[in-house]
Amino acid sequence: MTDEPTNIEGAVCAPPLTHNEQIVMGHGAGGRMSHQLIQKAFLPAFQNPALNVGNDAALVMPDSRQRLSISTDAHVVSPLFFPGGDIGRLAVCGTVNDVAMLGAKPLYLTAGFILEEGLPMSTLQRVIESMREAAEEAGVQIVAGDTKVVQKGKADGLYITTAGVGVVREGINVSGANARAGDAVILSGTIGDHGIAVLGARGELGFESSIQSDIAPLNHLIEAMLDASPNIHVLRDPTRGGLATTLNEIAAQSNAGILLDERTLPVHPEVGAACEMLGFDPLYIANEGKLVCFVPHEDAGKVLSVMKKTRYGEGAVIIGEVIAGPRERVLLKTAIGSTRVVDMLAGEMLPRIC
């Protein structure tokens, strides 16, 4: 890995922004353009040891006795309600999961609401109730918040920002930089469900679909996994940019290679059909209730067994392994025996889905 400082997502710093550059939708897709935006705009101003590690949450130590995992997120989705979830459940689960991916027990959330003039009060109440239910399921409390109202036409009805904090387990060291050659790569279930569910809710699939978003709080699943093995090296939820982008981030952080087996990748038949029809690759479609785990080969069996006994891990499968090289590359062994490079999402695929 290069000695240059890394950004929030683990990529190398890029030259600063120039005055004639403008923000485009691809900057929010979670792929290479998002990384470049962070490199150029945010990291030069804010970089510090906690930020530079490159995880989705920051590990901080207010004193020598306790380690905290802290994360923040912004949530924009259209429509606000879709099969399997809504912006409220998305807001809670997204932040709970980012906090938990450092091996932490999420405890508290804060929430900020940007409301558009004319938003029906019934819509807001429905979202709030969804957040309450999701927080109850995750076992966290929403302890503070803020509300702002903007003029009609200045927002898509409702935006939500959240921040979360949790306590990291003693003796646990989980980070995107910890993948090691020989680690098994475990995926908790099918990929692409969230992105396709949102696209279907917009009426953009061209056919009827029963696909539900996979939005879920994964902290209880992670607790069970850490009970089975305290030696887990990496945990990450593949959201924007999909599994492919997440694995590329981890490969870069860990200066390692990752080899996937296409035959083991779990894809729901309807998701596969939609991707084939629309020309998408499920590896790049967003998820909101899945995780990838990197664990030493000797512990993989017991971690997988525990995952399969949980509500959100019953579809878990080993999809590959960490290899010594080529470094900072993700490779896919195809069903016909060839090998191809799986790169990071270059621009925009499915906009505004998380």
N, C-alpha and C positions, 0 to 999 in steps of 0.2 A: 504493500500500500504506500502511496505517496506520503511524504512528510508534510505536504501542504495542509492547512486547516480544512476541516470538513464542515459541511453545512448541516442544517437541522435534519436532513434526510440522508446524510452520509456521503454526499458527493463533494468533489473537490471544488474549491473556490474558483470563481470565474471573474473575468474583468468586470469593473463596475458598470452600471447602467450609463448609457449615453442619453443626452437630452432629447434626441429625436425618436427614441424607442417608445412604444405604446403597449399597454396591456391588451392581450387578446384572450379569447376563451380557453385556448390551449394551455395558458398559464395556470389554469385551475383544474386541470385534468389529472394531476398527480403523477405525471410521467416526466420525461426529460425536460420539457419546458418549465414545469413547476420547479424542478430542481435548479434550473438555471436562474429562475427568478429569485429563489432563496439565496443562491450563491452571490448574485450580483447586488441585490437590494438589501436583504436583511442581515445576512451573516457579517458583512464588513462592519455594520453598526453595532450589532448585539453580541458578537462572538465572546464566549467564555467557556471554561472547562466543561460545565454541565451541558451546554448547548452543542459544543463541538463533537461530542461523542457520536451523535447522529441517530439517536433513537426517537421514537414518536412521543416519548415522555422523558422528562429530565430526572436524573437521580441526584438528590441534594441531601446534605447532612447538616441540619441546624445545630447538632451537637454530636458528640462522640457516641452517644447511646442509640441513636435512631437514624434510619435512612428513609427518606420520603420519595415517592414517585409523584411527579406533578405533570399534568398535561392540560392543554387547552385546545378547543376546536370550534369551528364555525360551521353551521349547518344550513344549506340552501338546497331545496329539492322542489321539483315541479313534476307532478302535482303534490300538494301537501299530504295527501292520503293515497295509499297504493296498496295492492294486495300484500298482506303480511305485516304492514307497519305504517308509520307516518313520521312526520318530521320530529314529533315529540319523543317517540321511542328511539328514533335515530340519534337524537341529541344526547340522551342519557346513555344508551348502550355504547355509542362511539367513544365517549370520554371514559366511561368505566373500563372499556377494553384497553384503551391506550395506557391507562394507569396500571392495569393488571399485567400488561406485557413485560414489565420489569420484575415480575414475581412479587407484586405488591397486593395487599388487600385494600381495595378502594373503600374509602370511608365517607367522604364529603364531596359534594358538587356545588358549584354556583352556576347560575343561568342568567343570561341577558336576552331580552326579547326586543326585536325591532319589528314593530307592528305598522302595517300600512293603513292609512285612513280608509274606512269603509269595510275593513275586515269584520265579518259577522262575529258577534260575541260568542255565538254557539260554536264556531270553529275554534276560537281560542280556548274555550272551556274543554272542548274535546281533546285538544292537544295537551293541555295541562293535565287532564285526567290520564292520558296515555303516559306522560312523563312520570306521574305519581306511581302508576302501576309498574313501570319499568324500574324505577328506583327501588320500589318495594321488592321486586324480584331479585334485583342485584344486591340488596341489603345495604344501600347507601342512603344518605340524607341530602336533600337540596337545602342548603343552609343560608344562602344569600342570593340576591339577584338584582336585576335592574330592568327597567322598561322604558323604551323610547317609541314615539309615534312619528312617522314621516308622512308627507303628503301623498295623496292618492296618485298612483303611477310611479312612485319612487321606490317601490319594493314589490316582490312577488307575494304579497299578502302577509308573509311572516318569515323572518329569519331568527335563528336562535344561536347564541354562542354559549359554550359551557366550559368550565374548568373543573378539574378534579384533583384530589390528593388522596394518597393511600400510603400505608406503611409497608415497607419491603421486609419480607421474611428474613430472619437472622440466618446467616450462612448461605443465602441464595445469591448467585451472581449471574443474572440473565442480561444479555445485551446483544444487539445485532453484530457486535464486533467479536463475538465469542465462538463462532462456528469453527470447527476443527475437522481436518481430514478424517474420514471414517464415520462422522456423525450420520445417523439416519435422519431423513427429512420426513416428518409426518404432517399430513394435512387432515383437518378435522372433519371434512365433508365436501359435498359438491361445490363447484365453483361457478360463479356467474349468476347465481339466482337473483341477487338484489338488482343488479343492473338490468336484467331482462324483465323483472317484475315492474320496475319503474317505467321502462320503455313500453311495456304492454299497457300500463295505466294511462299512458299518453295516446294510446291508439295507434302506435307507430310500428307495430309488429306485422300488420297485414293479415293476422289470423288470431283466433281466440286462443288464449293460453290460461292454464291453471297454475302457473308458476307463482309462488309466494316469495316475497323477500325473506332473506335468512336473518334479519336483524335480531340479535340476541345478546344479552350480557354473558360474557365468557369467564367471568372471574371465578365462579364456582367450579367450572371445568378445570381452570388452571390450578386451583387449590388441590383438586384431586390428583392432577398430574404431578405437582410438586411433592405431594405426599408419597407418590409412587417412586419418584426419583428427584432428589435435590440436585442432581448433576445436569439438569437441563441447561443447555448453553444459550439457546435463542428462542424467543417467542415473539411472534409478530402477527397482526391481523392484516390480511391483504385487502385493503379497501380501494381507494381510487388508484387507477392504474393496474389493478388486479394482481393476481399471483405472480405474473412475470415481473412486474416492476418491483414488487416487494422482494423477490428473490435476488434481483439485480442489486438492490440496495444492500442486502445482507452480504452478498458476495463481495461488494466493494468495501464495506465496513470491515469484513473479516480477512480480506486479501486472500480469498479462497475461491475455488471453483465449485459449481453445483451441477450434478448430473441427474436429470429427471428421466423417468421411464413413462413414455406417453401412454402405455397400456394400462397403467395404474391410476391415471388422473381421473377422478370422479366427476362426471358431467351429467346432469339430468337430461334425459332424452329431449325434452322440450327446449331446454337451453341450447343443446347441441343443434337442434333443428332450426331455431331462430338465428343462431350464429351463422349456420351454413347458408341460410336464406339471405341474410343481410351482409354477409362477407366479414363477420367479426370472428375473432379468435377468443374462446372462453378464457384463455390465460390472461387476457387484458381486461376482462369485465369485472366491475366492482363487486365486492362482497361486504357484508356488514355483520356476519355472525360466524365467521370461520377464522381459524388460526393455523399458522405453520409452526412447527416445533422442531428444533435441532437438538438431538440428544445422542450421547455416545451409543454406539451400536449395541453394546452389551445391556443397556437399559431400555432399548427401544421396545422390546416385547412387552415388558410390564407396563410401560407408559401407554402403549397402544391398547392393551387389555383394559386398563382403567378408563381410558377415554371412551371405549365402546360401551361401557356401562352407564354413561352419563347421557343426559337429554340432548346436549349439543355436541356430543362427540361420538355418537353411535355409528356415524358413517366414516370414522377415521381410517386412514390407510397410509402406509409408507409409500411415498411417491419418488424417492430418490435418495441420494447420498452426497456428502461433501467430499470433493476430490482435491488433491494437491494442486492440480493445474488442468487447463490454463486458468490462471488467477483472475479474479474479478469477472468471471464469465459464467453464464448459465447455459448449459447444453441440454438438449432434449434428444433422447434415443427414441426414434420413431417406431411405429408399429411394424414397419417394413425393414427395420434394422439399421437404417442410416442415422446420422447424428446431425442436428442443426443447432445453430445459435439461437437462443431466446433472448432478445434484446429488451431494453426498457421501452415502455410506451413512448413514442417519439412526440406525439402531439395530442390531439383530442379525439376520443372515440365516442363515448357516450357522455355528453355534457350534463352538468348540474344534477348528478344523481346522489351526491352525498355531501 
